[in-house]
Amino acid sequence: MKIDKKYQQSCGNIASCVENGRKFTLENAKDFFKIHLEALNVSVKHCDYYFYKEGEIEIFVELKGANTEDAFEQLESSLNTFSQNFKNKYAFVIAKNSLPRTNTILQKYEKKMKTKGVSFKQKTDQLICKYESEKQKISIQ
């Protein structure tokens, strides 16, 4: 699904999104765009935010209070709907409550994302990443 330019916000050196005590931060983000997917009013399940650098990298972020299983569905639906199929894809869940380090649902989801070429990470409360331009990758701080 093509996203209208009016929903795209240019990022400065540091881009972030915050919701109910959960926060995602992307450092070295000056060439990225940020889209709050809630503003699109689409009927498909979707995550909260989508960041991308044209032709190179895309990041899907879900800031979740509970029920991480819903977060997995939201991220997967967002990838299917909004992905521009850039070389590097990331999907992050930042939850308010503690997350299981591993369980069968998480393991299945991680495997599914890996087969789709998506780097997945879940964190509690806050996730800080940095874009490494020379590698065209995201590193987690």
C-alpha positions in Angstrom: 0.0 0.0 0.0 1.4 3.4 -1.0 1.4 5.9 1.8 0.5 9.5 0.9 3.5 11.9 1.4 1.4 14.1 3.8 1.7 11.4 6.5 5.5 11.3 6.2 7.6 13.3 8.7 11.3 14.0 8.0 13.5 12.9 10.9 16.3 14.9 12.4 19.4 13.4 13.8 17.4 11.6 16.5 13.9 10.2 15.8 11.7 8.7 18.4 8.2 7.7 19.2 6.7 7.4 22.7 3.5 5.9 24.0 2.4 5.2 27.5 5.9 4.9 28.9 7.3 2.9 26.0 9.9 4.5 23.8 11.8 3.8 20.5 14.7 6.0 19.6 16.7 5.9 16.3 20.0 7.8 16.4 21.7 9.1 13.2 18.2 9.3 11.5 18.6 12.4 9.5 17.7 10.8 6.1 14.8 8.8 7.5 11.0 9.4 7.4 8.6 8.6 10.2 5.0 7.7 9.7 2.5 7.2 12.6 0.4 4.5 11.0 -2.6 5.2 13.3 -3.1 8.5 11.4 -3.8 6.6 8.2 -7.1 5.3 9.4 -6.7 2.0 7.5 -8.9 -1.1 8.3 -6.0 -3.6 8.4 -4.2 -4.4 11.6 -1.0 -2.4 11.8 1.8 -1.5 14.1 2.2 2.0 15.6 5.1 3.5 13.6 7.0 3.0 10.4 10.4 4.5 9.8 12.3 4.2 6.5 15.2 5.5 4.5 14.4 5.5 0.8 15.6 2.5 -1.1 17.6 1.1 1.8 16.0 0.3 5.2 12.6 0.1 6.9 11.7 -0.3 10.5 8.3 -1.3 11.9 7.7 -0.5 15.6 4.9 -1.6 17.9 4.7 0.0 21.4 2.6 -2.4 23.4 1.1 -2.4 26.9 0.4 -6.1 27.1 -0.5 -9.0 24.8 2.6 -9.4 22.8 0.9 -12.0 20.6 -1.2 -9.1 19.2 2.0 -7.2 18.6 3.3 -10.0 16.4 0.1 -10.0 14.3 0.3 -6.2 14.0 3.9 -6.2 12.8 3.3 -9.0 10.4 0.3 -7.3 8.9 2.2 -4.1 8.6 5.1 -5.8 6.8 2.6 -7.3 4.4 0.7 -4.1 3.8 3.3 -1.3 4.0 6.7 -2.8 3.2 8.4 -1.2 0.3 10.7 -4.3 0.1 13.9 -2.5 0.9 17.0 -4.6 1.4 17.0 -4.3 5.2 13.9 -4.8 7.3 13.5 -4.6 11.1 10.5 -5.2 13.3 10.5 -4.2 17.0 8.1 -4.7 19.9 8.6 -2.5 22.9 6.3 -3.6 25.7 5.4 -2.0 29.0 5.5 -5.2 31.0 8.3 -7.7 31.0 8.4 -10.0 28.0 9.2 -13.7 28.0 12.8 -14.3 26.9 11.5 -17.3 25.0 8.4 -19.4 24.5 7.0 -21.4 21.6 5.0 -18.5 20.2 8.0 -16.2 20.3 10.2 -18.8 18.7 7.8 -19.4 15.9 7.5 -15.7 15.3 11.3 -15.2 15.3 11.7 -18.1 12.8 8.9 -16.7 10.5 10.5 -13.2 10.5 13.9 -14.7 9.8 12.6 -16.6 6.7 11.1 -13.2 5.5 14.5 -11.5 5.9 13.3 -9.4 8.8 15.5 -8.7 11.9 13.2 -8.9 14.9 13.8 -7.7 18.5 11.6 -7.3 21.5 12.4 -5.1 24.5 10.8 -3.9 27.7 10.1 -0.2 28.1 12.7 1.3 25.8 14.8 0.5 22.7 17.6 2.7 21.4 19.0 2.0 18.0 21.6 3.7 15.8 21.7 3.7 12.0 25.2 2.8 10.7 25.3 4.5 7.3 28.5 2.8 6.2 27.0 -0.7 6.8 23.4 0.4 6.0 22.3 -1.4 9.1 20.7 -0.8 12.5 22.6 -1.5 15.7 20.9 -1.9 19.0 22.5 0.1 21.8 
